[in-house]
Amino acid sequence: MGGHSLLRASDAYKQVALLGWKLARAGFVVATGGGPGAMEAGNLGAYMFKRSHEELLEALAIIGSVKPERSNEPEYKNLAAPRAVLARFGATTNAPSLGIPTWKYGHEPPNLFATYQAKMFSNAVREVGTCAEPDRSIGSTLD
């Protein structure tokens, strides 16, 4: 689902955004936990899928440079940074992107780049339903 503490100006954030961008450009739907950090980066990359690599780098520069109003707040509370990217590049309209946050992390706002949100009541159900390997033994006798 992704680490929520990944900082926007970090190299790891940029790598996750680049991965999301490449996956979306290849026709995949990018699904994340819908929160901040690595999840936001993946959805940001998917949001930028119709844009050039240079524009993705511009979006990363914007989101990494807009600092929170209060220096003691966690970065995810800084909604001015993703809003600055949205102001520059427009609303999330056709991006192949899904965020699946849970009520467990209700203090963290869903990231603004996921095209669709599917809020879950249980973190365990979300993780089992979206990350688990399918049970390939079911129906294997029908092969």
N, C-alpha and C positions, 0 to 999 in steps of 0.2 A: 504494500500500500504506500510505502514511502515514509521517510523521516520528516517530521514537521519542523525540525530545528535547522534544516539546511538554509544557510544564509544566501540571500539573493545575489550578492556580489561575488560569491564563491565560484571557483572553477567547477566544483561538482554540480552546482545549480545549473551552470551553463551547459555542462555535458548532458544533464537530464533533459534540458530544454531542447538541445540539438537532437537527442534521441527521439523525443516526442515529435519534433518537426519532421524528421526523416520517416518515422513510422506513419505519420498522418499522410505525408506525401506519397508513401508507398501504398496507400489505400486502407490502412488499419485504423480502427477506432482506438484512441488512446484513453484508457480507463484508469483512473487513479482513486485514491482515497478521498479526493475532493478538498483536502485541506491545504495548509500552507507548506512551505519548504519544498521538498522533492516533488510532492504532489502538484503544487502550483507550477513548478518548473515544467513538468510533463504536459500539463494542460496548456501552459503558455506556448510550448513548442507546437502543439497541435493547433492552437488558435492561429499561429503564424504560418500554417502549412501552405497557403497560397502566395505567401510572400517570399522574397529572395533571401538568401543566406545573409546578405548585408543588412536587410531589414530586420531579420531575426537578431543579429548582433546589435542593431540600434535599439530594439525593444529591450534586450538584456542590459544595455548601457543605461537606458532610462530607469528600468525597475531596480537596478543596482545602485543608482545614484540618489534617488529620492529618499531622504532620511525621515524617520518618524519625528513627530512634533516633540515628543518627550523621549529623551535618550534612555530612560530606565524601562521603557516598555518593550515587550517582545516584538520582534520585527513583523510577525504576522498581524499585529494590530494596526500596522501602517498601511491602510487602504489607499492612501494617496499615491503610492508607488504603482500598484496595478491600474489604478484609475488613470494615471498619466499615460500608461501604455495604451489603454483603451481610448483615451482622448486623441492620441496620435494615430492609431490604426483602425479605430471604429469598433462597433459592437461585435460580440461573438455570434455570428449568424450561422454559417455553414460548417464550422470547424468540427471534425469528427472526434468529439471529445466528451467524456463522461466523468463526472466526479461523484463518488459515493461516500459522503461523510456519514458519521454516526452521531447519535446524541451523546455518546460517551465523551466526545470532545466538543461539547456544545459551547465551550468558552472560546473555541477557535472558529472564526467565520469560514464558511466555504470559500474557496478561492474564486476569483472573478473570471477566470478564463475557461472553465468547463462550460461547454455548450448546454449540457443537460446535467441536472443534479438528481440523484436518487438517494435521499437521506434514509438511513437505516436506523432502527431502534436498538439493534444489538450489534456490537462490534464483532462478536464471535460469528454471528450469522453472516455478516458482511464478508468476513475473511474466509469462511468456509465456502460460501456461495460464489465468491469471485476468484479465489486463489487455489482452491483444492484441485488436485488431479481427479479427473472423472474415474469412476469405478468401472474399469474395462472388463471386469469379470462378469458383469451383468450382460447377458445376451451373448457371451462368448461361445455358448453351446449352439447358437443359431448360425454361426459362420459356415 
